[in-house]
Amino acid sequence: MAADGARTWDEGCLSVPDCNEEVKRSQRVVVRCQNLEGETVEIAGEDLLSVALQHEIDHLDGVLFIDRLSPLKRRLIKKKLQKKEKEEKKV
């Protein structure tokens, strides 16, 4: 992946429900991948498409958007999710 520039984007993810945070990402990327026919293709993205490509590539690498946050923000989110999980178990 080739990347250029930087921007901050408000991200969320189904893997971390009800949580959005600002994440710094590259503004433009070029991703090389294979299509369904096995041919190598390049996808260039800027702004939202760039963020989406980086977000999904992170998933392939086992990384969630919260892993890109400061340790303090990550701890706060984990506490929020644990509290929500306890509340849901009571119901």
N, C-alpha and C positions, 0 to 999 in steps of 0.2 A: 504494500500500500504506500503510495506517495501522498504526502500531506503538506499543506501550506496554510499560513495564516492562523489566526486563533479567534475564537468567539466563545461567549458563554450562552448556554441554552438551558431553559427550564425543562428538565427531563423527568419522566416517570416511567414505570414499567409494571407489567402485570405480575412480574416476579416479586415485586415489592409494592403491594397494594396500598392505595391511599397515601402515597408519598411522592412528592415532587421536590426536586432541588436543582439549583443552578450547577451545571457541570461545564468545565472548560474543555473544549474540543477544537480540532482543526477546522478552519472555515471551508477549506476545499480539500477533497481527496480524490485519488484515482485508485480504483480497486481492480485487481486482476482476478478473474474467477473463471469457472467453467459453466457453460450453459447445459441444458438437458441433453444435447447431442455430444457433449464432451469437448466442445470447441472452447478454446481460451478466448475470453472477451474482456474488455476493459469498460468499467462504468465510472464516469466522472460525476462527482456530486459537489454541490455548493450549498451552504446554509442548511436548511432542514434535511435535504437528501444526504448531505455530508454527515450530519449528526446521526441520522438513522443508520447509515452504513457502518459508522464507527460503533454505534450502540450494538448492532447485531453481530458485528465481528467480535466485539467484546464477549458476547454470549458464547460464541464458538470457542473462545479462549477461556471460558469459565469465569468471566469477570462481569459483575453487576455494576450499574452506574453508581451505586453507593460506595463501591470500592474505590472510586475516584474522588470521594469527598474527604475532608479532613477527618482525623480520628474522632474529634469531638462531635461533629455532625453525624458521623456513622454510629457512634454510641447512642446519641439521642434518638436516632431512627430505630435502632435495635430495641431500645427501651419502649418506644411507642408501639412497635410491632408485638413485643412480648405482652404489654398491657392489653392490647387488642385481643391477642390470642387467649389470655386468661378470661377476659370478658365474654368471649364467644363460647368458651367451655362451660361457663355458668348457665348459658341459655339452653 
